């Protein structure tokens, strides 16, 4: 991908990185998690939504800033912090990205099944082919940006419509942000893992490296892109939660097999169900693109063969994900488990990035914002604790 050559990043590039991060964060796993946990916890889930947003802001700003200043990818920074660590980080993130992508392909298949009635096996194959074809274009970066922006806007508009139709109890949701009846630890760590952990935190930052938007001279542009992505992310998260809460507050019980789809059906009728199918497909396809691109970006500077054949490696990543999904099935369970496990990866990767800020051989003369730095360590400690205490709940999900 051709980097920019001037000192001012184009708005298109910044929006592309912003939407790549946001749409990776609000994939089908997030939709399933939000619907399932809202059905169980009702307004208490507002606590998990807001905590995940705060953690996302802190994690993303730290990671995007450090990547921009160092002009290096996450795995290369990790190797400088501790030789060999980058390989471990790359393995963890690529493995988590693969787990997510298997579920993402399944999510896209579910969307096509709802819209057109296509068998999910055939839908998975079609979704995999579409994902592969998107990376067959010569200007891969431009296709990434356009796909993320277009499908991201479609999701935002449609979810906003359903949220208005269901007439959710906004006041009750706001009150439970500060005073939940019970603190939903498993739901919180699962949501953080599915929307912040693993490859998601690095997707936008790595895209800006490929676009050449790096260095202290571009720090303002990088943070601008981060805030744009976080704004889209926050808006969609809150709207989706409110849409489902509106349905649950009316006394409806969500279908355990497809909680998100049943919420849209109960809230907005058959039109709502079709809207869900389209939103789910868009969310899944953008996440397929984001997971494959970012996971491979963690491998390409460590393995020359991956760097040489980057497009083919990304296509192979999507192909393998599709084949595994067709063989295993159960995308909903895979997505929730992947989100929980990715929540365990976040404290490791963020801690590495924070340690790097104190190494002059990595950041040079740059002085990292102290508030952002210490907030980052709070996120590391809290997510590590939540991840460990939630292992039992994750085991139940796997069972």
C-alpha distance (Angstrom), angle and dihedral (degrees) to the residues before:
residue distance angle dihedral
X1 . . .
X2 3.78 . .
X3 3.84 114.8 .
X4 3.78 123.0 -136.7
X5 3.79 115.4 -99.7
X6 3.81 103.3 -157.1
X7 3.79 130.6 73.5
X8 3.79 95.5 -111.6
X9 3.78 119.2 70.5
X10 3.80 115.6 -136.5
X11 3.79 118.1 -111.7
X12 3.81 89.1 -125.0
X13 3.81 92.2 59.4
X14 3.81 92.7 46.1
X15 3.81 92.2 48.3
X16 3.79 89.9 47.2
X17 3.81 92.0 55.1
X18 3.81 90.9 42.9
X19 3.79 94.0 51.7
X20 3.82 92.4 42.3
X21 3.80 89.0 58.6
X22 3.81 94.2 41.1
X23 3.80 96.1 47.2
X24 3.80 91.1 44.9
X25 3.80 87.4 53.8
X26 3.82 95.9 47.3
X27 3.78 98.8 47.8
X28 3.82 127.5 138.4
X29 3.80 90.9 -78.5
X30 3.79 90.4 62.1
X31 3.81 90.8 48.7
X32 3.80 92.2 51.4
X33 3.81 92.8 43.8
X34 3.80 92.7 48.2
X35 3.79 94.4 48.7
X36 3.82 95.0 43.3
X37 3.80 95.4 46.7
X38 3.84 93.9 41.5
X39 3.81 88.4 53.5
X40 3.82 89.8 53.1
X41 3.81 101.7 35.6
X42 3.83 102.1 25.6
X43 3.84 111.6 -170.9
X44 3.83 91.7 -1.1
X45 3.79 88.2 74.0
X46 3.82 87.4 71.3
X47 3.81 86.1 77.9
X48 3.81 91.2 58.4
X49 3.82 91.6 46.4
X50 3.81 94.2 53.4
X51 3.82 94.8 41.5
X52 3.81 90.2 50.5
X53 3.82 89.5 50.1
X54 3.81 92.5 51.3
X55 3.80 91.7 47.1
X56 3.79 90.1 46.8
X57 3.81 92.3 53.5
X58 3.81 92.8 49.7
X59 3.81 95.3 43.7
X60 3.80 95.9 44.2
X61 3.81 96.0 46.6
X62 3.80 91.7 48.8
X63 3.80 94.6 47.4
X64 3.82 97.5 41.7
X65 3.82 91.2 47.6
X66 3.80 95.3 49.3
X67 3.81 93.0 45.2
X68 3.81 90.4 50.5
X69 3.81 94.9 47.3
X70 3.82 95.0 46.7
X71 3.83 94.9 37.8
X72 3.81 85.9 -139.8
X73 3.78 135.7 116.1
X74 3.79 122.7 -113.5
X75 3.80 95.9 -99.4
X76 3.82 93.1 50.1
X77 3.81 91.5 50.3
X78 3.83 89.3 49.5
X79 3.82 90.7 52.2
X80 3.80 89.7 53.3
X81 3.80 91.7 49.3
X82 3.81 90.5 51.2
X83 3.82 122.4 -3.8
X84 3.79 110.0 -112.6
X85 3.82 94.4 15.6
X86 3.80 91.0 103.5
X87 3.80 90.7 64.0
X88 3.80 90.6 54.5
X89 3.80 92.3 47.2
X90 3.81 91.7 47.3
X91 3.81 91.1 49.7
X92 3.81 93.2 49.7
X93 3.79 93.8 47.4
X94 3.81 95.1 43.4
X95 3.82 90.0 48.9
X96 3.80 91.4 48.6
X97 3.81 89.9 46.0
X98 3.80 90.5 52.3
X99 3.81 91.4 50.6
X100 3.80 89.7 50.1
X101 3.78 92.9 46.0
X102 3.78 92.7 53.6
X103 3.79 88.0 56.4
X104 3.81 91.9 42.0
X105 3.80 91.5 57.1
X106 3.78 88.3 49.6
X107 3.80 90.0 49.4
X108 3.80 91.8 53.0
X109 3.81 89.0 49.2
X110 3.81 90.6 51.7
X111 3.81 89.4 51.1
X112 3.81 92.7 52.0
X113 3.80 90.0 47.0
X114 3.81 91.0 55.5
X115 3.82 95.0 44.9
X116 3.81 100.9 40.2
X117 3.81 105.2 10.7
X118 3.81 91.2 -116.5
X119 3.80 116.6 163.1
X120 3.82 108.9 -100.4
X121 3.81 93.0 -123.5
X122 3.79 90.5 54.4
X123 3.80 89.5 41.7
X124 3.81 90.5 54.4
X125 3.79 90.8 51.4
X126 3.83 92.1 48.4
X127 3.82 91.5 47.4
X128 3.79 91.5 49.7
X129 3.80 91.3 50.1
X130 3.84 91.8 49.6
X131 3.81 90.3 49.9
X132 3.80 91.6 49.9
X133 3.81 93.0 47.2
X134 3.82 91.5 53.7
X135 3.81 88.1 64.3
X136 3.80 93.3 46.4
X137 3.81 91.7 77.1
X138 3.80 117.4 102.7
X139 3.82 93.8 -128.5
X140 3.80 96.7 53.4
X141 3.81 94.7 167.8
X142 3.79 93.8 55.9
X143 3.80 91.9 48.5
X144 3.81 90.5 49.9
X145 3.80 91.9 51.7
X146 3.80 95.6 45.0
X147 3.81 94.4 46.2
X148 3.80 92.8 49.4
X149 3.83 93.9 46.7
X150 3.81 96.9 44.6
X151 3.80 98.6 44.5
X152 3.81 91.2 39.1
X153 3.81 91.4 58.0
X154 3.81 91.3 47.1
X155 3.81 90.0 54.4
X156 3.80 93.3 46.9
X157 3.82 94.9 51.7
X158 3.81 95.5 44.7
X159 3.81 95.7 46.4
X160 3.82 90.0 47.7
X161 3.83 89.1 54.1
X162 3.81 93.2 52.5
X163 3.82 91.5 45.2
X164 3.82 89.1 56.3
X165 3.82 92.9 47.4
X166 3.84 95.3 52.1
X167 3.83 93.2 52.6
X168 3.83 96.9 -145.3
X169 3.84 124.3 -155.1
X170 3.80 96.3 -105.3
X171 3.81 94.7 174.6
X172 3.80 92.3 55.0
X173 3.81 91.1 48.7
X174 3.82 91.5 51.3
X175 3.81 92.7 50.2
X176 3.81 91.7 51.2
X177 3.80 91.4 53.9
X178 3.81 89.3 71.9
X179 3.81 99.9 26.4
X180 3.80 112.8 28.9
X181 3.80 116.6 177.6
X182 3.80 86.7 -125.4
X183 3.82 130.5 3.5
X184 3.83 107.3 -113.3
X185 3.84 101.3 -141.8
X186 3.81 98.5 169.2
X187 3.79 92.3 45.2
X188 3.80 90.8 48.7
X189 3.80 96.6 50.0
X190 3.80 91.2 43.1
X191 3.80 91.2 52.1
X192 3.80 92.4 46.0
X193 3.80 90.5 49.8
X194 3.78 93.0 47.6
X195 3.80 95.7 46.2
X196 3.82 105.6 28.6
X197 3.80 110.5 14.7
X198 3.77 131.6 86.8
X199 3.79 119.3 5.5
X200 3.83 94.5 -10.4
X201 3.82 95.3 77.9
X202 3.80 91.3 55.9
X203 3.83 101.2 39.1
X204 3.81 98.0 92.4
X205 3.81 95.0 38.4
X206 3.80 92.9 51.3
X207 3.81 90.4 47.5
X208 3.82 90.0 55.2
X209 3.82 90.2 51.4
X210 3.81 89.3 56.1
X211 3.82 89.0 48.0
X212 3.81 91.3 50.5
X213 3.82 94.6 -116.4
X214 3.81 97.2 139.1
X215 3.79 140.9 114.4
X216 3.79 132.4 64.2
X217 3.82 89.3 -75.3
X218 3.83 88.3 65.0
X219 3.81 97.0 41.3
X220 3.80 92.4 105.8
X221 3.82 90.5 52.7
X222 3.80 91.9 47.2
X223 3.79 93.2 51.8
X224 3.80 89.8 45.0
X225 3.81 89.7 55.5
X226 3.81 90.7 46.2
X227 3.81 92.3 52.6
X228 3.82 91.4 47.4
X229 3.79 90.6 52.2
X230 3.79 92.9 45.0
X231 3.82 90.7 50.0
X232 3.80 92.9 53.5
X233 3.79 89.9 43.9
X234 3.82 93.2 50.6
X235 3.80 93.7 46.7
X236 3.80 94.4 51.4
X237 3.82 93.6 44.4
X238 3.80 93.0 52.0
X239 3.81 94.9 43.0
X240 3.81 93.0 49.5
X241 3.80 92.1 48.3
X242 3.82 91.2 49.4
X243 3.81 91.8 47.2
X244 3.81 91.6 55.0
X245 3.83 93.2 40.0
X246 3.80 89.3 55.1
X247 3.81 90.0 56.6
X248 3.81 94.5 45.2
X249 3.83 91.4 47.2
X250 3.80 89.3 57.7
X251 3.80 87.8 64.4
X252 3.80 98.1 -103.5
X253 3.81 120.8 143.2
X254 3.79 115.2 -137.9
X255 3.80 121.6 -128.8
X256 3.81 105.7 -103.3
X257 3.82 91.1 -145.9
X258 3.81 93.8 54.5
X259 3.81 109.8 10.7
X260 3.81 96.4 165.2
X261 3.80 94.7 48.1
X262 3.80 92.9 47.1
X263 3.83 90.5 49.8
X264 3.81 91.6 56.3
X265 3.84 90.9 44.2
X266 3.80 94.4 49.3
X267 3.80 93.1 42.4
X268 3.81 101.2 44.9
X269 3.79 106.5 12.4
X270 3.79 124.7 -128.6
X271 3.81 91.4 -27.6
X272 3.79 87.9 55.6
X273 3.79 90.4 51.8
X274 3.81 91.4 52.9
X275 3.81 89.4 47.0
X276 3.79 88.2 52.8
X277 3.80 90.5 52.1
X278 3.81 91.4 52.4
X279 3.83 93.6 44.2
X280 3.79 91.5 47.0
X281 3.80 91.9 50.0
X282 3.82 92.3 48.2
X283 3.81 91.7 46.7
X284 3.78 91.6 48.6
X285 3.80 96.4 45.8
X286 3.81 94.2 49.0
X287 3.80 89.1 48.0
X288 3.81 91.0 49.8
X289 3.79 88.2 54.6
X290 3.82 94.1 44.3
X291 3.82 95.9 45.2
X292 3.80 94.7 47.4
X293 3.81 95.3 44.2
X294 3.82 96.0 46.0
X295 3.81 96.3 40.8
X296 3.80 91.1 53.2
X297 3.83 90.6 44.7
X298 3.81 86.7 63.3
X299 3.77 90.6 57.0
X300 3.79 103.9 39.8
X301 3.81 99.0 77.2
X302 3.80 91.4 45.2
X303 3.78 97.0 48.2
X304 3.81 118.4 40.3
X305 3.80 93.0 -157.1
X306 3.82 89.7 59.6
X307 3.81 91.4 49.1
X308 3.81 91.0 49.0
X309 3.79 93.8 48.7
X310 3.80 99.7 30.1
X311 3.79 97.0 144.1
X312 3.80 93.1 46.6
X313 3.81 90.4 48.3
X314 3.82 91.2 52.0
X315 3.80 90.4 48.5
X316 3.82 90.3 49.0
X317 3.82 89.6 49.3
X318 3.82 90.3 55.7
X319 3.83 92.1 43.1
X320 3.83 92.4 52.5
X321 3.83 91.0 46.5
X322 3.80 90.0 52.3
X323 3.80 93.9 48.7
X324 3.81 92.9 49.0
X325 3.81 91.6 48.5
X326 3.80 92.3 50.4
X327 3.80 88.9 49.6
X328 3.82 97.9 44.5
X329 3.81 107.2 28.0
X330 3.85 121.0 -174.3
X331 3.83 97.7 103.2
X332 3.81 93.9 171.0
X333 3.81 93.9 60.7
X334 3.81 91.5 43.3
X335 3.81 92.1 53.5
X336 3.80 94.7 50.9
X337 3.81 93.2 46.3
X338 3.82 91.4 46.1
X339 3.80 89.6 52.6
X340 3.80 91.7 51.4
X341 3.80 93.7 48.1
X342 3.81 92.3 45.9
X343 3.79 87.7 55.7
X344 3.80 86.8 64.6
X345 3.82 90.7 53.4
X346 3.83 93.9 54.8
X347 3.84 98.3 72.5
X348 3.82 90.9 49.7
X349 3.81 97.0 49.7
X350 3.81 95.4 40.2
X351 3.83 91.5 48.7
X352 3.82 89.5 53.8
X353 3.80 91.2 52.2
X354 3.81 92.5 48.5
X355 3.81 92.8 49.9
X356 3.81 88.0 52.2
X357 3.81 91.1 61.2
X358 3.83 89.9 70.6
X359 3.80 95.7 50.7
X360 3.82 112.4 91.2
X361 3.80 91.6 -164.0
X362 3.83 86.5 63.7
X363 3.84 106.1 35.0
X364 3.82 100.2 20.8
X365 3.80 113.2 -156.9
X366 3.81 94.4 -16.9
X367 3.84 115.2 126.0
X368 3.79 112.9 -150.9
X369 3.80 118.7 -137.5
X370 3.82 107.2 -93.4
X371 3.80 95.5 -145.5
X372 3.80 91.1 50.8
X373 3.81 90.3 45.8
X374 3.81 96.5 52.9
X375 3.81 92.3 40.1
X376 3.79 86.1 54.5
X377 3.81 91.6 55.4
X378 3.80 90.2 49.5
X379 3.81 88.4 54.8
X380 3.82 89.8 48.6
X381 3.82 93.8 51.2
X382 3.79 96.1 42.3
X383 3.81 95.1 46.1
X384 3.82 91.0 46.0
X385 3.81 89.8 52.6
X386 3.80 93.9 44.5
X387 3.78 90.8 46.2
X388 3.80 93.3 52.4
X389 3.81 94.4 44.4
X390 3.81 90.5 48.0
X391 3.81 95.6 54.2
X392 3.79 90.4 96.4
X393 3.79 91.0 53.2
X394 3.80 91.0 48.2
X395 3.81 89.0 51.8
X396 3.81 88.4 55.4
X397 3.81 90.4 51.0
X398 3.80 89.6 51.9
X399 3.79 90.4 47.9
